[in-house]
Amino acid sequence: MVKLRLLFILSVITCFSFLHNELYAQEDDYMYEVGGMVGTSFYMGDANKTKLYKDPGLSIGAVFRYNIDLRWSVKSNFVLGKVSGDTRYSGNNFPFGENTSFSRMFYELGSQIEFNFFNYSDKFAYLDTKRISPYVFTGIGLTLGSGKKTFLDANIPLGIGVKYKVKERLNLGFEFSFRKLFSDSFDVTRKGNEFNLDEPYKIKGSTFKNNDWCSLTMITLTWDFGARVCPCLNTD
């Protein structure tokens, strides 16, 4: 009789332990994401003052994200893209009626901090989590442009996006951003004395005036890894 009771108690403990482990296995959170992105890029500057998606080029890249908690993330990316422009269709009048065009590949390495508007996860229902969440981001990056006249400058990205948990560990995202550059020569690809778009009106630019911008519209696909059991997440 004693043996039967002991066996029963051990069975209950084993069953409880199994259920406990299963429960927390289902509540696993992941610290990191890695994946790729593809989309389009365009430039805004002297050859395109106001038009979105004018002369768009293809952009591709890789992304790595560290999820601090359900609201905050730090993302790093590498992007390869193309931009171009033509002053004949810019709507601007340049000195002496001169015109020029440009086309260049650019490479960007950057990091951003993201804020999700909702607690983003397909688990932790007690925290009112959502499988989909809009987000905003900003950060800092470095842009390198190819051409006979190489371009190298820092940038500040400002963007919005939305991410969706397709299934456990798989995330689909869409984001739009502007990259604020700190010079007026992103659209200058040639050396020499010919007409170019580096301060064509001979008006010296400043940090927030007369400088170029680059824009990215990207679709991302990432995979979660680095499991952590996290019953108490910081969601403030």
Backbone bond lengths (Angstrom), bond angles and torsions (degrees), N, CA, C in turn:
res aa  C-N    CA-C-N  psi(-1)  N-CA   C-N-CA  omega(-1)  CA-C   N-CA-C  phi
1 M - - - 1.458 - - 1.524 111.12 -
2 V 1.331 114.62 -43.06 1.468 119.97 178.80 1.518 110.36 -62.53
3 K 1.342 115.19 -40.68 1.472 119.51 179.77 1.530 111.24 -63.36
4 L 1.352 114.87 -38.92 1.448 118.58 179.01 1.524 111.66 -64.68
5 R 1.344 116.29 -41.85 1.464 120.50 178.15 1.531 110.75 -62.65
6 L 1.343 113.50 -43.21 1.474 118.31 179.67 1.519 111.14 -62.27
7 L 1.317 115.62 -42.06 1.456 120.87 179.33 1.521 110.59 -63.99
8 F 1.332 116.05 -39.34 1.462 120.66 179.09 1.535 110.90 -64.33
9 I 1.339 116.35 -45.45 1.469 121.18 179.88 1.526 110.66 -62.00
10 L 1.340 116.52 -43.34 1.465 120.53 179.11 1.523 111.29 -63.92
11 S 1.330 116.18 -37.12 1.462 120.52 178.53 1.519 110.88 -65.63
12 V 1.351 116.08 -42.14 1.459 120.56 178.44 1.522 110.52 -63.11
13 I 1.340 116.83 -44.48 1.468 121.21 179.95 1.529 110.61 -62.75
14 T 1.339 115.90 -43.42 1.468 120.22 179.39 1.518 111.23 -62.60
15 C 1.342 115.08 -44.12 1.460 119.81 179.80 1.529 111.29 -64.01
16 F 1.338 116.76 -43.15 1.461 121.22 178.60 1.521 111.07 -62.71
17 S 1.329 115.69 -41.90 1.467 120.16 179.43 1.519 110.91 -63.37
18 F 1.326 116.38 -40.80 1.470 120.47 179.33 1.526 110.88 -64.01
19 L 1.346 115.96 -46.05 1.459 119.85 179.50 1.515 111.92 -63.98
20 H 1.333 116.60 -38.56 1.462 121.49 178.81 1.520 110.58 -62.09
21 N 1.337 114.97 -46.01 1.462 119.15 -179.82 1.524 111.82 -66.00
22 E 1.343 116.37 -38.52 1.453 120.05 178.33 1.521 111.24 -64.55
23 L 1.336 115.50 -40.95 1.459 120.10 179.61 1.516 110.86 -60.13
24 Y 1.318 116.76 -48.11 1.460 119.57 -177.74 1.520 111.84 -74.75
25 A 1.337 117.47 -25.62 1.465 119.23 174.68 1.518 109.91 -65.09
26 Q 1.356 115.76 -37.15 1.442 119.50 178.22 1.526 111.72 -70.60
27 E 1.319 117.91 -20.27 1.450 121.70 -178.10 1.528 112.57 -98.05
28 D 1.331 116.33 14.34 1.454 119.22 177.99 1.521 110.35 -59.90
29 D 1.328 115.25 135.93 1.455 121.90 173.65 1.517 107.24 -110.97
30 Y 1.328 116.78 160.57 1.457 120.89 -178.36 1.524 110.01 -122.65
31 M 1.310 114.20 134.18 1.461 119.84 -175.13 1.520 112.96 -80.88
32 Y 1.333 118.27 -29.59 1.455 120.66 -169.11 1.530 111.88 -127.40
33 E 1.333 115.03 157.95 1.461 123.15 171.52 1.523 108.20 -135.96
34 V 1.307 116.12 145.83 1.455 120.68 174.69 1.524 108.12 -141.34
35 G 1.318 117.05 144.59 1.457 119.13 -179.31 1.512 112.62 179.21
36 G 1.318 115.07 -161.01 1.454 121.10 -177.81 1.511 111.61 -127.47
37 M 1.324 115.68 171.17 1.463 120.76 177.55 1.524 109.58 -149.10
38 V 1.327 114.25 152.90 1.455 120.83 179.52 1.525 108.06 -145.89
39 G 1.326 116.63 148.54 1.461 119.18 -178.86 1.507 111.90 177.14
40 T 1.312 115.02 -146.56 1.456 120.52 -176.16 1.516 111.03 -132.35
41 S 1.318 116.34 156.11 1.463 122.24 -179.42 1.525 109.02 -135.25
42 F 1.313 115.65 149.22 1.465 120.03 173.26 1.520 108.96 -150.05
43 Y 1.311 114.88 165.40 1.462 121.78 -174.04 1.517 110.07 -115.82
44 M 1.337 116.17 149.45 1.465 121.68 171.56 1.523 108.24 -130.04
45 G 1.330 115.46 127.73 1.457 121.19 -177.86 1.514 108.76 -175.71
46 D 1.331 117.51 -146.07 1.463 121.27 -176.20 1.527 113.01 -64.01
47 A 1.335 117.72 -29.87 1.462 120.90 179.87 1.524 112.60 -91.74
48 N 1.316 117.86 -0.79 1.466 121.91 177.22 1.528 108.14 -162.16
49 K 1.311 116.61 96.68 1.464 121.23 -174.01 1.531 113.22 -81.38
50 T 1.333 117.43 -37.77 1.464 118.33 -167.73 1.525 115.85 -134.79
51 K 1.322 119.64 -15.61 1.460 120.92 -170.20 1.534 111.87 -85.85
52 L 1.349 115.18 123.47 1.455 120.66 175.43 1.528 110.15 -75.61
53 Y 1.311 116.36 143.00 1.468 124.01 175.89 1.530 112.82 59.61
54 K 1.329 116.20 33.50 1.460 120.10 174.41 1.524 108.54 -84.57
55 D 1.324 117.70 129.68 1.475 123.84 -177.30 1.529 111.01 51.35
56 P 1.329 118.98 56.99 1.471 120.83 -177.20 1.523 112.25 -70.43
57 G 1.309 115.23 150.29 1.458 121.81 175.94 1.519 110.42 -123.79
58 L 1.317 116.57 165.76 1.461 122.15 179.27 1.526 110.12 -81.66
59 S 1.328 116.23 139.86 1.460 121.64 175.71 1.516 109.74 -131.95
60 I 1.318 116.43 140.90 1.459 122.40 175.45 1.522 108.00 -135.52
61 G 1.329 116.85 160.70 1.451 118.07 -179.72 1.515 113.38 -172.08
62 A 1.303 115.07 179.77 1.462 124.18 176.69 1.519 108.34 -123.32
63 V 1.337 115.88 149.26 1.458 120.45 -176.81 1.526 110.20 -137.68
64 F 1.317 115.03 142.14 1.471 122.68 174.81 1.522 107.44 -130.86
65 R 1.328 116.81 132.38 1.463 120.43 -176.91 1.526 110.44 -129.27
66 Y 1.332 115.76 134.23 1.465 122.24 172.03 1.519 108.18 -106.70
67 N 1.311 117.18 116.92 1.459 122.63 -178.70 1.523 109.83 -88.69
68 I 1.311 115.89 106.21 1.463 120.99 -179.77 1.525 109.90 -66.93
69 D 1.319 116.09 -47.66 1.463 122.79 174.25 1.522 107.62 -155.45
70 L 1.322 118.26 -158.40 1.461 120.73 -176.18 1.526 113.38 -76.03
71 R 1.315 117.44 -14.13 1.468 121.14 -178.30 1.527 113.01 -109.32
72 W 1.314 117.42 -35.85 1.471 121.20 -171.35 1.528 111.40 -111.95
73 S 1.335 115.19 138.91 1.465 121.79 175.87 1.521 109.48 -141.17
74 V 1.331 114.76 155.32 1.464 121.48 171.29 1.526 107.05 -117.90
75 K 1.328 115.71 125.79 1.457 120.95 -175.01 1.525 110.33 -119.39
76 S 1.329 116.50 140.11 1.459 122.43 172.11 1.517 108.38 -120.58
77 N 1.332 116.31 144.97 1.459 119.17 -177.87 1.519 111.73 -144.10
78 F 1.320 114.26 153.79 1.458 121.70 168.69 1.517 106.58 -124.95
79 V 1.342 117.24 127.27 1.465 122.17 -175.93 1.522 110.07 -127.08
80 L 1.317 115.62 137.59 1.457 123.68 172.05 1.520 107.14 -118.42
81 G 1.333 116.83 124.60 1.462 119.27 -176.34 1.521 112.62 -148.73
82 K 1.333 114.86 -179.47 1.463 121.32 -179.61 1.522 109.61 -134.59
83 V 1.332 116.28 139.63 1.462 122.23 174.55 1.527 108.59 -132.73
84 S 1.327 116.03 155.54 1.463 120.47 177.93 1.519 109.39 -156.68
85 G 1.327 115.48 166.47 1.454 120.67 179.26 1.513 111.27 -166.41
86 D 1.344 115.36 160.16 1.462 121.29 -179.27 1.526 107.71 -144.34
87 T 1.336 116.86 121.91 1.470 120.11 -175.84 1.529 112.83 -68.87
88 R 1.327 118.61 -18.08 1.465 120.46 179.88 1.519 111.82 -64.18
89 Y 1.329 116.02 -24.16 1.470 120.18 -177.94 1.531 111.58 -114.46
90 S 1.318 116.21 19.60 1.465 119.92 -175.65 1.519 113.37 -86.65
91 G 1.338 116.90 -22.38 1.459 120.16 -175.71 1.515 112.80 83.12
92 N 1.341 117.57 2.88 1.469 121.97 178.46 1.528 110.50 -99.27
93 N 1.312 115.62 149.52 1.465 121.72 172.76 1.513 108.88 -103.15
94 F 1.331 116.26 120.52 1.448 121.11 -176.44 1.531 110.72 -102.91
95 P 1.326 117.64 159.88 1.475 121.69 -178.94 1.529 111.81 -53.64
96 F 1.319 115.48 133.74 1.466 123.47 176.73 1.538 112.39 62.37
97 G 1.327 116.68 16.60 1.464 120.17 177.42 1.514 114.23 68.04
98 E 1.332 117.25 18.99 1.463 120.48 -177.46 1.522 110.80 -77.22
99 N 1.335 115.93 152.87 1.455 122.17 178.30 1.520 110.12 -135.94
100 T 1.294 115.26 158.77 1.462 121.07 177.99 1.515 108.83 -155.59
101 S 1.299 115.80 167.38 1.466 121.37 176.20 1.531 108.01 -139.89
102 F 1.310 115.33 165.21 1.462 119.24 178.90 1.525 109.32 -151.90
103 S 1.313 115.26 160.11 1.460 123.03 173.66 1.516 107.21 -155.49
104 R 1.317 116.85 133.29 1.457 118.60 -178.72 1.517 110.86 -154.17
105 M 1.329 114.65 153.48 1.455 121.98 169.29 1.520 108.21 -88.33
106 F 1.319 115.66 146.82 1.459 119.11 175.38 1.526 109.64 -133.30
107 Y 1.315 114.52 156.03 1.461 122.47 -179.31 1.528 107.38 -129.80
108 E 1.306 115.67 130.81 1.466 119.26 -178.88 1.522 111.31 -126.25
109 L 1.311 115.22 134.22 1.462 123.06 172.17 1.517 106.83 -122.07
110 G 1.333 117.88 124.27 1.460 118.93 -175.19 1.509 113.14 -155.71
111 S 1.317 114.99 169.78 1.463 123.11 175.69 1.515 108.68 -137.02
112 Q 1.321 114.74 142.71 1.468 120.27 179.49 1.528 110.11 -136.15
113 I 1.301 115.30 157.26 1.458 121.09 170.89 1.525 107.53 -108.11
114 E 1.336 115.84 134.19 1.462 122.06 -175.97 1.521 110.37 -114.14
115 F 1.329 115.58 145.66 1.461 121.32 173.52 1.517 109.06 -124.96
116 N 1.330 116.31 118.46 1.463 122.02 176.76 1.528 109.70 -83.54
117 F 1.326 116.83 136.20 1.462 120.05 178.97 1.530 112.01 -72.55
118 F 1.347 117.33 -25.61 1.457 122.12 176.52 1.522 109.44 -119.45
119 N 1.338 116.36 161.83 1.461 120.80 171.82 1.525 107.84 -69.11
120 Y 1.321 116.70 109.64 1.463 121.47 -169.65 1.523 111.57 -92.29
121 S 1.336 115.71 111.25 1.463 121.59 176.51 1.524 108.89 -176.70
122 D 1.336 116.07 158.57 1.464 119.95 171.91 1.527 110.56 -99.80
123 K 1.333 116.46 11.10 1.461 122.15 177.69 1.531 108.52 -127.60
124 F 1.322 117.11 -167.40 1.464 123.18 176.69 1.530 111.59 53.94
125 A 1.321 116.24 52.61 1.466 120.57 -178.05 1.525 111.87 -59.26
126 Y 1.343 117.08 -30.12 1.461 120.65 -179.77 1.523 112.42 -67.11
127 L 1.345 116.75 -11.65 1.468 120.85 176.02 1.529 111.63 -100.60
128 D 1.338 115.95 12.07 1.462 121.75 179.36 1.538 110.80 57.40
129 T 1.322 115.82 48.70 1.461 121.04 -178.97 1.529 110.87 -78.03
130 K 1.334 114.93 158.68 1.459 122.22 -179.96 1.526 109.22 -128.67
131 R 1.333 115.16 143.79 1.470 120.19 176.11 1.522 111.94 -75.46
132 I 1.329 116.69 -14.08 1.460 121.71 -179.62 1.520 108.90 -132.43
133 S 1.331 115.67 140.69 1.466 118.64 179.95 1.526 110.36 -153.65
134 P 1.325 118.10 132.35 1.460 120.68 167.93 1.531 109.35 -74.18
135 Y 1.322 116.51 157.63 1.464 119.95 179.33 1.521 110.02 -151.24
136 V 1.317 114.85 162.31 1.463 122.37 174.14 1.523 107.81 -124.21
137 F 1.326 116.37 157.55 1.460 118.31 179.99 1.526 111.41 -153.94
138 T 1.318 113.93 156.12 1.462 122.52 172.68 1.519 108.05 -153.99
139 G 1.303 116.84 167.14 1.464 119.58 -178.29 1.507 111.10 177.00
140 I 1.320 115.67 -140.50 1.465 121.32 179.41 1.523 108.56 -151.20
141 G 1.330 115.67 149.66 1.453 119.60 -179.35 1.518 111.73 -151.75
142 L 1.315 114.65 178.81 1.464 122.34 179.04 1.521 107.98 -130.63
143 T 1.334 116.39 128.51 1.460 122.00 -178.13 1.522 110.32 -114.68
144 L 1.332 115.94 128.42 1.457 123.05 176.31 1.519 108.10 -116.99
145 G 1.338 116.94 126.63 1.462 121.66 178.94 1.512 111.24 -113.02
146 S 1.344 116.88 137.70 1.460 121.12 -179.96 1.529 109.98 -82.42
147 G 1.333 116.30 174.06 1.457 121.79 179.02 1.507 111.46 129.91
148 K 1.350 115.50 172.12 1.463 118.93 177.46 1.527 110.90 -63.43
149 K 1.326 115.70 -29.14 1.459 120.35 171.69 1.527 107.26 -111.70
150 T 1.317 116.26 105.96 1.455 121.92 -176.47 1.520 110.57 -70.97
151 F 1.318 114.93 142.50 1.466 121.71 177.87 1.532 108.72 -112.24
152 L 1.328 116.39 132.67 1.465 121.11 175.74 1.518 108.11 -144.51
153 D 1.333 116.24 121.96 1.458 119.67 -175.55 1.523 109.71 -159.60
154 A 1.322 115.10 156.76 1.457 121.02 172.93 1.522 109.16 -78.61
155 N 1.314 115.68 159.41 1.460 119.98 174.64 1.522 109.97 -141.70
156 I 1.325 115.49 156.41 1.462 121.98 173.87 1.523 107.68 -119.45
157 P 1.346 117.63 113.32 1.467 120.02 179.09 1.529 111.28 -83.65
158 L 1.324 115.56 140.54 1.457 123.08 174.91 1.521 106.37 -131.58
159 G 1.333 117.61 118.78 1.456 117.67 -173.32 1.510 115.30 -152.65
160 I 1.339 113.67 168.30 1.459 122.94 175.57 1.517 107.69 -130.65
161 G 1.329 116.24 158.64 1.450 119.50 179.17 1.508 111.22 -164.92
162 V 1.323 114.28 -179.93 1.459 121.08 174.57 1.528 107.19 -143.38
163 K 1.330 116.62 140.28 1.456 121.41 178.93 1.524 109.71 -125.35
164 Y 1.333 115.67 146.64 1.453 121.20 -176.54 1.518 109.43 -135.26
165 K 1.321 116.43 130.82 1.455 122.46 177.96 1.533 107.66 -83.14
166 V 1.336 116.19 99.11 1.461 121.36 -177.88 1.520 110.26 -63.42
167 K 1.309 116.17 -46.36 1.449 123.53 173.08 1.520 106.63 -160.03
168 E 1.321 117.21 -179.68 1.457 119.46 -178.27 1.522 110.86 -54.29
169 R 1.335 115.52 123.38 1.459 125.35 174.75 1.530 114.15 79.00
170 L 1.328 119.28 -1.72 1.462 120.88 179.99 1.522 109.96 -117.68
171 N 1.350 116.59 124.31 1.463 122.77 -175.48 1.525 110.95 -122.37
172 L 1.315 115.63 134.63 1.456 122.28 175.38 1.522 108.22 -113.55
173 G 1.323 117.22 132.25 1.463 120.41 -176.66 1.515 112.87 -134.60
174 F 1.325 114.83 158.39 1.462 122.28 175.21 1.519 107.08 -140.96
175 E 1.341 117.11 130.08 1.459 119.09 -179.44 1.526 111.95 -144.70
176 F 1.326 113.60 149.61 1.468 122.35 177.33 1.517 107.67 -125.61
177 S 1.327 116.12 135.20 1.463 118.81 -178.00 1.515 111.51 -149.99
178 F 1.326 114.65 154.50 1.453 122.86 167.75 1.520 108.17 -108.16
179 R 1.329 116.21 141.81 1.465 122.78 173.37 1.528 107.93 -108.73
180 K 1.308 116.68 111.48 1.465 121.68 177.78 1.527 109.28 -80.17
181 L 1.348 116.17 117.61 1.462 121.56 177.28 1.520 109.69 -95.67
182 F 1.320 116.39 164.23 1.460 120.74 -173.83 1.516 113.61 -113.30
183 S 1.335 116.48 19.96 1.465 120.50 175.66 1.516 108.99 -147.40
184 D 1.330 116.32 172.41 1.462 122.64 -176.25 1.520 111.29 -109.35
185 S 1.332 117.82 22.64 1.469 119.76 -173.43 1.528 113.60 -118.09
186 F 1.333 118.02 15.98 1.462 119.91 176.25 1.525 110.86 -63.42
187 D 1.338 116.31 -27.50 1.458 121.87 -179.58 1.525 112.73 -97.22
188 V 1.322 117.66 18.84 1.473 122.26 178.27 1.521 108.26 -112.39
189 T 1.333 116.63 113.15 1.470 120.64 -176.11 1.522 113.34 -116.64
190 R 1.353 116.85 -3.18 1.464 119.88 -177.51 1.525 111.14 -122.76
191 K 1.305 115.87 146.75 1.456 121.59 172.87 1.517 109.35 -90.88
192 G 1.329 115.71 165.45 1.456 119.16 175.64 1.510 112.73 114.05
193 N 1.345 115.25 -172.52 1.461 121.18 -175.07 1.525 113.56 -96.22
194 E 1.376 116.98 -0.35 1.457 118.25 -179.62 1.531 110.52 -66.57
195 F 1.330 115.39 160.03 1.461 120.88 -178.12 1.537 110.62 -59.03
196 N 1.334 116.48 129.73 1.455 120.37 175.69 1.526 109.31 -138.78
197 L 1.311 115.75 -179.57 1.461 121.48 -171.94 1.516 113.54 -103.09
198 D 1.317 117.03 22.06 1.466 120.94 174.05 1.528 107.49 -89.05
199 E 1.363 115.29 96.30 1.465 122.30 -176.24 1.532 111.08 53.48
200 P 1.343 117.73 60.87 1.481 120.69 -175.77 1.519 113.64 -63.80
201 Y 1.328 117.79 -24.36 1.472 120.31 178.92 1.524 112.44 -93.08
202 K 1.353 115.19 5.65 1.470 121.68 -179.75 1.532 111.39 60.74
203 I 1.326 115.38 31.24 1.467 121.08 175.88 1.522 107.58 -108.12
204 K 1.300 115.61 118.11 1.453 120.45 -176.26 1.526 110.55 -65.90
205 G 1.343 116.38 127.47 1.449 120.55 178.66 1.515 111.75 -80.35
206 S 1.325 114.68 168.82 1.464 121.48 175.63 1.515 108.04 -127.28
207 T 1.310 116.40 -176.69 1.459 120.46 -177.19 1.517 112.38 -56.00
208 F 1.338 117.56 -38.68 1.455 121.18 -175.08 1.538 113.19 -113.29
209 K 1.331 117.74 14.75 1.457 119.67 -176.99 1.521 110.60 -141.68
210 N 1.350 115.57 139.38 1.463 123.45 174.35 1.526 113.99 63.83
211 N 1.317 118.18 20.41 1.454 120.37 177.11 1.527 110.58 -107.34
212 D 1.333 116.13 164.20 1.456 121.76 -174.11 1.529 112.14 -86.58
213 W 1.342 113.17 160.96 1.457 122.16 177.43 1.520 108.75 -130.97
214 C 1.315 115.69 152.75 1.455 122.08 172.15 1.531 107.46 -128.17
215 S 1.319 116.96 139.64 1.463 120.31 -178.41 1.522 110.64 -122.36
216 L 1.333 116.32 142.84 1.461 122.78 177.63 1.522 110.05 -125.73
217 T 1.319 116.14 136.39 1.460 122.63 169.49 1.522 106.31 -122.56
218 M 1.338 116.84 114.22 1.455 120.35 -168.74 1.528 112.20 -129.88
219 I 1.329 114.74 143.57 1.466 122.51 168.21 1.523 107.12 -104.16
220 T 1.324 117.07 129.86 1.464 121.19 -177.24 1.527 110.45 -117.67
221 L 1.309 115.87 149.37 1.457 123.00 173.97 1.525 107.18 -136.19
222 T 1.338 116.61 118.46 1.462 120.66 -175.03 1.519 110.87 -129.25
223 W 1.337 114.62 157.21 1.467 123.29 -179.14 1.527 108.91 -121.17
224 D 1.327 116.73 130.13 1.462 121.95 179.52 1.520 111.08 -76.97
225 F 1.327 116.17 144.60 1.463 121.11 171.44 1.523 108.63 -154.97
226 G 1.331 115.84 171.95 1.467 120.69 -177.74 1.514 111.35 78.67
227 A 1.348 116.74 62.91 1.468 121.10 -174.89 1.527 111.37 -64.17
228 R 1.317 114.44 144.19 1.452 121.11 172.82 1.525 108.00 -142.96
229 V 1.313 116.85 138.69 1.449 120.88 173.41 1.514 106.79 -85.01
230 C 1.315 115.69 118.95 1.469 119.46 -170.40 1.521 110.29 -135.50
231 P 1.345 119.03 75.59 1.457 120.23 -177.95 1.518 113.48 -69.45
232 C 1.339 117.34 -18.23 1.460 120.56 -177.74 1.515 109.28 -124.72
233 L 1.302 116.89 88.94 1.468 121.37 -179.28 1.497 110.42 -91.55
234 N 1.331 115.76 143.39 1.443 120.73 174.66 1.513 108.99 -80.18
235 T 1.310 118.41 112.77 1.470 121.57 -176.99 1.511 111.41 -114.49
236 D 1.332 118.21 11.03 1.472 120.27 179.46 1.504 110.34 -77.37
